[in-house]
Amino acid sequence: MSEQKVWFITGASSGLGRELAKAALASGDIVVACARRIERLQDIVTDTDGKGLAIVLDVTDTVSRVQALQAALDRFGRIDVLANVAGRGINGAAEELDIAQVRDAFEVNCFGAIELTRLVLPHMRAARSGHILNVSSIVGLVAVPDLGVYCATKFALEAWTEALAGEVRDLGIRVTLVEPGGFRTEFEGDTIVRPAIRIPDYAPIVGPIEKQLSGNAGRQLGNPEIAASIMVEAVKDNGAPLRLVLGSDAHAMWAAASTRTSADILRWKDRCLSTDYADIEQTIL
């Protein structure tokens, strides 16, 4: 593969996707920037000497996915890096969200990334090279009340991506999960899906969380420009990790959750180990 990489970036019209597109171009790479609203991509690809291409893409639509990928291949001949960044926030207690809202969240945050990856993989397998970059969240590792559906979409993406990494490693394809904490983007604005109904019994739990999230808007610790530069650096590093946990808040959440989980598992370890048959030799995958 040539040193100059061809990136296919979803959700490039705002937030981390936009900053990633800019950072990849600044590094000298080629970028196919994708989003539902192409007018929000034009300033990214202008004056890039042909190294930037803006494409309309709805990650939840089969035809749109196929057409966008084909347009990129027609123009540049290959995809070296697929960055699945497109996502949508959703909050509300489990009872407050209707099933249509839940399904829509999975379509955007999980299934869209899975389907795009499946479309790109045959090309990467043929080239015996490539990098899949799936943007998850720290709440893809640590579940938070009021964000249960959003967490579930990211937990699912985490599991699928981790398994994928093992499947394609020997084919020359690398996989990285990005798990940001709070970053100063438009993500926590008006685009967040709100509950279909409100149930007063949950207000003492979800109310303070929603107040904290809205109060943090514009005051988050994370700098998206720095995050994007680290993501580009990871792709260019032959030893790229499976996971990039971005931000001090994300690391603190993971450390606390790991401690709680370990203590919870160890508390009943002896009883749980007693479930094994004594006459079967243990095999670990």
N, C-alpha and C positions, 0 to 999 in steps of 0.2 A: 504494500500500500504506500502511496506517496505520503510525504509528511503533511501536506495540506489535506485536511479532512473535510468531508461534506457532512454537515449537520442537518438533521430534519427535526425541527423544534415545534412542538405544539404549545398552545397557550402563550404565544409569543407577543401578544398585543399588550400585555401588562405584567406587572410583578416580576417574579423570578424568571419567567419565560422571556420577557422582554430584555431583562438584563443579561440573561444567558446568550441570547442572540447577539447582542452588542459586544459582549466579551469574546465570543467565538470569532466574530468578524475582526475585532481588534487584534486577535492573536494571529490573524492571517488566514484563517480558515474560510470555507464557503458555508453559507447559511441559507437554508430554506425555512423561512419564518411562516408559521401557519397559525391562523385564528379564524373565528367566524366572521369578524369584521376586518376586511382587508384594508380599509382606510386607516386603521390604527397601526398598520405595519409599514406603510409607505416610507415614513421618515427613517426607519431602520435600514431599509435596503437601498435608499437613494445614495448616490455618490459612492458606491462600493465597487466600481469598475467591474460590474457583472458578477461579483461574488455573493450578491444577495438576491434572493427571490422571494416574493411574497405570494402566498397561496391561501385561498379560502379553504377552511377545513372545519367541519363539524365532526368532532371525534365520535359522536354517538350515531353517525349516519354511515351505513355500509358503503354506499356509492361515493359519498364525499371522501371517505378514507382511501378508497381505491384510486379515485381520480387524482387526489392530491399526491399520493405516492408516485403514480405514473408520471405526473407532470414534473416531479423532481428528478425522476430517473431519465426522462426524456431530455431534460436540460443538462444534467451533470453526469449521468451514466451510472451512478452508484450512490449508496447511502452508507457512510462510515459510522455515523453516530445518530442513533434515534434517541431524542430526549422527550420523554412523555411528561410534560409539565402541566398541561391543561387540567384544571380542577375546579370544583365548586364547593363552597362552604355550605353547611346545613347544620342547624342547631334545633334543639327541642328534646324533651323527654320522650321515651319510647312510645308512650300512649298518645302523645300530642301530634306525632307525624303520621300522615296516612301512608298507605303502602305505595301509592303512586309517587310520592315524594322520595320514599326510600329507594324505589327502583330507579328513578331518575338519577339519584346521587350515585348509585353503583354504575349506571351507564356512563356517566361523565368521568368519575374518579377511578374506576377500576376496569370495566369492560372495554372502554375506548382504548386504554393503554394496552390491554391484552391483545385486542384485535389488531392494532397497528403493529405491535411487536410480531405477531404471527405473519403479517404481510411482509415485513422487512426481513425476517429470519431466512427465508430461502435465498435471498440475495447475499446475505452475510455468510451463510453456509457455503455458497458457491465460491465466495472470495476467501473463505477460511480466515475472516477477520471482521471486526466490527465491535461496536460498544453500545449497549443498551443502558440508558440512564433514566431510571424511573423516579420521579419526584413523589415521595410519600410525605410523611410528617412525623414529628416526634410522637403524635397521638396515633400513629400507626404501630407504635410500640407500647404506649401507655394510654389506656382508655380513661376518658374523663366524662363524668356525668354531664348531661345536656348536649354532648357531642357524640353520643353513642353511634348514630348512623354514620357520621363522618369518620369516626374512628374505625368502624367496621369496614368501610370501603378501603381504608388505608391498610388495616390489618390484612385484608384479603390480598391486596396488591403486594404487600410485604411477603406473604407466604408464597404466592405464585412466583414472585421475582427471585426469591431465595432458591426455590426449586429449579427455576430456569437456569440460574447461574451454574448449578451442578450439571445440568443437561448439556450446556453449550461450551463449557470450559475447554474441553478437548478438541473443539472445533475452531478454536482461535477467536471465539467471541467472548468479550468481557461484559460483565453486568454490575451495575452500581445502583444502590438505593440511596436516595438523598432524603434525610429526615430533619427538616428545619424546625426550629422553634419559632418564636415570633419575629417576623421581619416587617419592615415598614413598606408594605405594598398596599394595593387597593383590595386585597383579598378579604379583609374583614369589613368591607363596606356594604353598599346596597345590593350586591350580587348574592349575598348569603340567603339561602332558603330558610324561611321561618315556618314555625309549626302551623299545621292546618287548624288546630284548635288549641286553646289554653286551658289547662286544668289547674285550678287553684292549689290543690294538694301538693303539686310539685314546685310551686313558686319559691318556697324557702330554700330549695336545692338549686334550681336552675337560675333563679333570679340573680343571686350574687355572681354566678359564673358569667352570665350574659352582661351584667354591669361591668365586671372586670374586663371582659373582652372589648366592649365598646369604649371603655375608658382608656384602654391601651392603644387605641387606634392613633397612629401617628407618633406613638411613643415607644414602640417596640424596640427591643435591644438590637435586633439584627439589621445589618446593612446589606441590602440585596446586591449591591455592586460587588462587594467583597465575596459574598456567597457565590455569585456567578463566576468570579475569577477562580475560586477554589474548585468549582465544578469543572471548568475548562482545564485547570491544572491536573485534576484527577484523571480526566480522559487522556491527556497527553502522557501520563505516567504509566509505564508498563506494569507497575505494581499497584494499580488502583484498587482501593478496598471495596469490599462488597457493600459496606455502609459508610455514609458520610453523615454524621450527626452534627448539624450546623447550629452553633449558638450556645452560649453558656447556660441559657435557660433550658435548652433541650438536654444538655449533658446533666444538669441538676435533676431534671425530671426522670431521666433514665436511671441515674444513680439511686434515687430514692425508691423508684419502682422496683429495681433489681433487688434492693435490700428487703423490701416488703415481700416480694415474691419468693425469694429464697427462704425467708423465715417461715412463710406460710407452708411451703412444700416440706421443709425439714420438720415442722411440728408434727406431722402425721407420717413421716417417712417410714418408721418401723412398722406401723400398721399396714401401710400401703405395700411395702415389700413382702409382707406375709401372703399376698395374693398369688405369688408364684407357685407353680407346681415344683416340687422338690426334685423330681426325676428328669427334668428337662434342662439341658445345658443352655445357658444364656447366650443369645446372639444379639449383637448391637449393630444396627445399620451403619 
